[in-house]
Amino acid sequence: MKVLFISDIHGVPSALEQALAAAEPLGYDRIVLLGDLLYHGPRNGVPNFYDPEKVAQMLNGLKDKILAVRGNCDAEVDQLMFEFPMMGDYALLEAGKETFFLTHGHLWNEWKLPPVGIGTVLAHGHTHVPELKKLDCGLTIFNPGSVALPKGGSARSFGHFDGAQLKIYTI
């Protein structure tokens, strides 16, 4: 199973379009959305080309492929815009030989690890900084970064799992 990981869209349809276009040649069976889909949050300011309604329409067109979790900027009112569930604080995904614990990162992260087994991939967004590393405890930390509002000097990015290898791609 090929999986596309997108986080922190923050209501910017052009960023989502570019991520989907960049990922198309890689192929994907599932799209994992790691939260902060529509709202930009009070600390980020209004991003250029902000159009949360268009983002919702675009994602609803892909609803059969989507597995989504709630970000710290996502609210119950956002769920009304979507035709797929996105309010869970976490989800589990089995893909290939990997088990992914999917969360946004504001509740579970490298400093507050979820109760999962060795070998699990903790996939989260929230920081807007891409990261892929293995911890001494046997967990892999994976953050695809943000498609819309990168931070820490990083570029806009997304993640992809090809069934065997996990990678981060810049847009």
Secondary structure as GFF3:
##gff-version 3
##sequence-region A 1 171
A	DSSP	beta_strand	3	6	.	.	.	ID=ss1
A	DSSP	alpha_helix	13	23	.	.	.	ID=ss2
A	DSSP	three_ten_helix	24	26	.	.	.	ID=ss3
A	DSSP	beta_strand	30	33	.	.	.	ID=ss4
A	DSSP	alpha_helix	52	60	.	.	.	ID=ss5
A	DSSP	three_ten_helix	63	65	.	.	.	ID=ss6
A	DSSP	beta_strand	66	68	.	.	.	ID=ss7
A	DSSP	alpha_helix	76	79	.	.	.	ID=ss8
A	DSSP	beta_strand	90	95	.	.	.	ID=ss9
A	DSSP	beta_strand	98	103	.	.	.	ID=ss10
A	DSSP	beta_strand	121	123	.	.	.	ID=ss11
A	DSSP	beta_strand	131	134	.	.	.	ID=ss12
A	DSSP	beta_strand	140	143	.	.	.	ID=ss13
A	DSSP	beta_strand	157	161	.	.	.	ID=ss14
A	DSSP	beta_strand	166	170	.	.	.	ID=ss15
###
